[in-house]
Amino acid sequence: MFSIRHSFVAISFFGASSFLRSAASAQSETSGTDCTPVGGLICEDTTWAADASPYCATSSIIVGCGATLTIEPGVRICFPRGNLAMAVGSGAFGPGVLVARGEESTEIVFTSCESDATPGDWVGINFTAAAVDASFDNDGNYTVGSILEHVIVEYAGAGEDFGSAAVVVTDSSPFLARSTIRNNNASGISATDVGDNENPFQVEGCTISDNSAGSGGGVYLQRCDSAALADNSIIGNSARSLGGGIRIDSSRSATLTGNTISGNSTRFGGGGGIYVNESPFATLTGNTFSGNSARTGAAGIYFFIANSATLAGNTISGNSTQLDGGGVRIESSHSARLTGNTISGNTAQSTCGGIYLYFSRSVMLTGNTLLRNRAGGQGGAMIVWFSDDVTLSNTVVSGNTSETLDGGAGGVYVNGSRRFSLSPEGAPPVSLLDNGAYDIWNDNVFGPEENDIEARNIWWGTTDVEAIQDRIWDFFDDGTRAIVLPTPWSTSGFLDFTGDGEILRDDFPGLFDCLSGPGSPVDKPCSDGDADRNGHVDVFDFASFQTVVRRGSQP
């Protein structure tokens, strides 16, 4: 990659004139058109002005020789149907800078010249290793270097192959900001070998929608040392295999903050929202994953060999898969941390509607809410499958269901997993309320003590021992299975306004007094009525109350 701090010498290449097209000669080739023709090698600083727009490519374009191409707001650049592209920088012709800064009301548009434009009409924009990186001041504001801001890139993706995209970035770090990348026959953005600690690759405030690729329909990151995606909308993209919205491979320290990843899909693989593979320290904070779908694997978030990953404060809702893991799947990974996430309304036609831990270890979950997730098989809320040393604390698990014939574990299903613990000593309690036939199902083999489940200090919505035991499936239901240890249990919790250790009809007045509209904050004592912990007491909490009371929690 090139830094703007490096100095350049514009080199005169022998025979380079054969690559340079003057406007006059290009005009003769496109006489009768209403656009300014452009093409070939740009070897000196050039501005494409708004008053000469639109511009029509007569050949592929390279910005090289240390030159800067500046494109003014409102300019429209079109490419005829075929395999034409724009490259920024070139191994043959040296570094280049593309400064395309539109405005919110006057965007720059890269598009097809065809009246019947379709995805794949042209190739796209390629920031090569010779593209000059974007630079920023101490406050994080862009100063110089390659940038796409308030730009639309559409109908690209001709000649699609593995890793192709409408915007390709290789070993460089342009700044992609507040732009729209849509309707392309390839990934919206593909970035390989980008970013470092001093100069991360940044995508900020962009809308990346309706793109279709083999993998990583919206964004595909590979071998990235430092990449940051913030406040983007990644919507309606599709992939044939993995990562309908985003795919991240073999990258370190990728961070996603405040993004909306919605309505993306995979046709044959998993990770409808995002697929993260062999990428340690991936951090997802404050994102929304909703309405994504996958043929196999997780529909919302799929981590595979993603050690030390962090999921914090995300909303993961309404995602669906035909197989396992509607919301989140963490596979063959260790030391993941899930904190303060809301995982609700996800579905799996097979097993596990909410969180699926699969052959992973040392995963810590705290402060999460798992609400109304649904599975065709076991684990409406969560499955822990051959995953050792998992802890679950300060978490609400409520209203999740399993549709197995015997009612199954609508809550948490555990198999082949040693030292699984709920509400470990000193940690805030877990609340298990109204999760189908069973809140906890221990399918570990009876015998070793490490196969028993520590489930102490849990709020079950009751303190009645028989009612609690009815919510557990373990050795006492099948003598070949291990034990769940539920004592001592919490004596009060969500929806228990009277503090008597039971959720009964006489708690309703307290709940009624606290009912509020969406967005109304709650404080003690009304916080006890916020069973789904969405920040206000509302009809969803009332529905949880009705269900628990109807189930009959009193002795």
Secondary structure as GFF3:
##gff-version 3
##sequence-region A 1 555
A	DSSP	three_ten_helix	16	19	.	.	.	ID=ss1
A	DSSP	alpha_helix	23	29	.	.	.	ID=ss2
A	DSSP	beta_strand	36	42	.	.	.	ID=ss3
A	DSSP	beta_strand	46	48	.	.	.	ID=ss4
A	DSSP	three_ten_helix	50	52	.	.	.	ID=ss5
A	DSSP	beta_strand	55	63	.	.	.	ID=ss6
A	DSSP	beta_strand	67	71	.	.	.	ID=ss7
A	DSSP	beta_strand	76	79	.	.	.	ID=ss8
A	DSSP	beta_strand	85	88	.	.	.	ID=ss9
A	DSSP	beta_strand	96	101	.	.	.	ID=ss10
A	DSSP	beta_strand	108	112	.	.	.	ID=ss11
A	DSSP	beta_strand	124	127	.	.	.	ID=ss12
A	DSSP	beta_strand	135	136	.	.	.	ID=ss13
A	DSSP	beta_strand	142	144	.	.	.	ID=ss14
A	DSSP	beta_strand	147	149	.	.	.	ID=ss15
A	DSSP	beta_strand	151	154	.	.	.	ID=ss16
A	DSSP	beta_strand	165	170	.	.	.	ID=ss17
A	DSSP	beta_strand	175	177	.	.	.	ID=ss18
A	DSSP	beta_strand	180	182	.	.	.	ID=ss19
A	DSSP	beta_strand	187	192	.	.	.	ID=ss20
A	DSSP	beta_strand	201	204	.	.	.	ID=ss21
A	DSSP	beta_strand	207	209	.	.	.	ID=ss22
A	DSSP	beta_strand	212	213	.	.	.	ID=ss23
A	DSSP	beta_strand	219	222	.	.	.	ID=ss24
A	DSSP	beta_strand	227	230	.	.	.	ID=ss25
A	DSSP	beta_strand	233	235	.	.	.	ID=ss26
A	DSSP	beta_strand	238	239	.	.	.	ID=ss27
A	DSSP	beta_strand	246	249	.	.	.	ID=ss28
A	DSSP	beta_strand	254	257	.	.	.	ID=ss29
A	DSSP	beta_strand	260	262	.	.	.	ID=ss30
A	DSSP	beta_strand	265	266	.	.	.	ID=ss31
A	DSSP	beta_strand	274	277	.	.	.	ID=ss32
A	DSSP	beta_strand	283	285	.	.	.	ID=ss33
A	DSSP	beta_strand	288	290	.	.	.	ID=ss34
A	DSSP	beta_strand	293	294	.	.	.	ID=ss35
A	DSSP	beta_strand	301	304	.	.	.	ID=ss36
A	DSSP	beta_strand	310	312	.	.	.	ID=ss37
A	DSSP	beta_strand	315	317	.	.	.	ID=ss38
A	DSSP	beta_strand	320	321	.	.	.	ID=ss39
A	DSSP	beta_strand	328	331	.	.	.	ID=ss40
A	DSSP	beta_strand	337	339	.	.	.	ID=ss41
A	DSSP	beta_strand	342	344	.	.	.	ID=ss42
A	DSSP	beta_strand	347	348	.	.	.	ID=ss43
A	DSSP	beta_strand	355	358	.	.	.	ID=ss44
A	DSSP	beta_strand	364	366	.	.	.	ID=ss45
A	DSSP	beta_strand	369	371	.	.	.	ID=ss46
A	DSSP	beta_strand	374	375	.	.	.	ID=ss47
A	DSSP	beta_strand	382	385	.	.	.	ID=ss48
A	DSSP	beta_strand	391	393	.	.	.	ID=ss49
A	DSSP	beta_strand	396	398	.	.	.	ID=ss50
A	DSSP	beta_strand	401	402	.	.	.	ID=ss51
A	DSSP	beta_strand	412	415	.	.	.	ID=ss52
A	DSSP	beta_strand	421	422	.	.	.	ID=ss53
A	DSSP	beta_strand	431	433	.	.	.	ID=ss54
A	DSSP	beta_strand	440	442	.	.	.	ID=ss55
A	DSSP	three_ten_helix	449	451	.	.	.	ID=ss56
A	DSSP	beta_strand	453	455	.	.	.	ID=ss57
A	DSSP	alpha_helix	465	469	.	.	.	ID=ss58
A	DSSP	beta_strand	472	473	.	.	.	ID=ss59
A	DSSP	beta_strand	484	485	.	.	.	ID=ss60
A	DSSP	three_ten_helix	505	507	.	.	.	ID=ss61
A	DSSP	alpha_helix	508	514	.	.	.	ID=ss62
A	DSSP	three_ten_helix	526	529	.	.	.	ID=ss63
A	DSSP	alpha_helix	539	551	.	.	.	ID=ss64
###
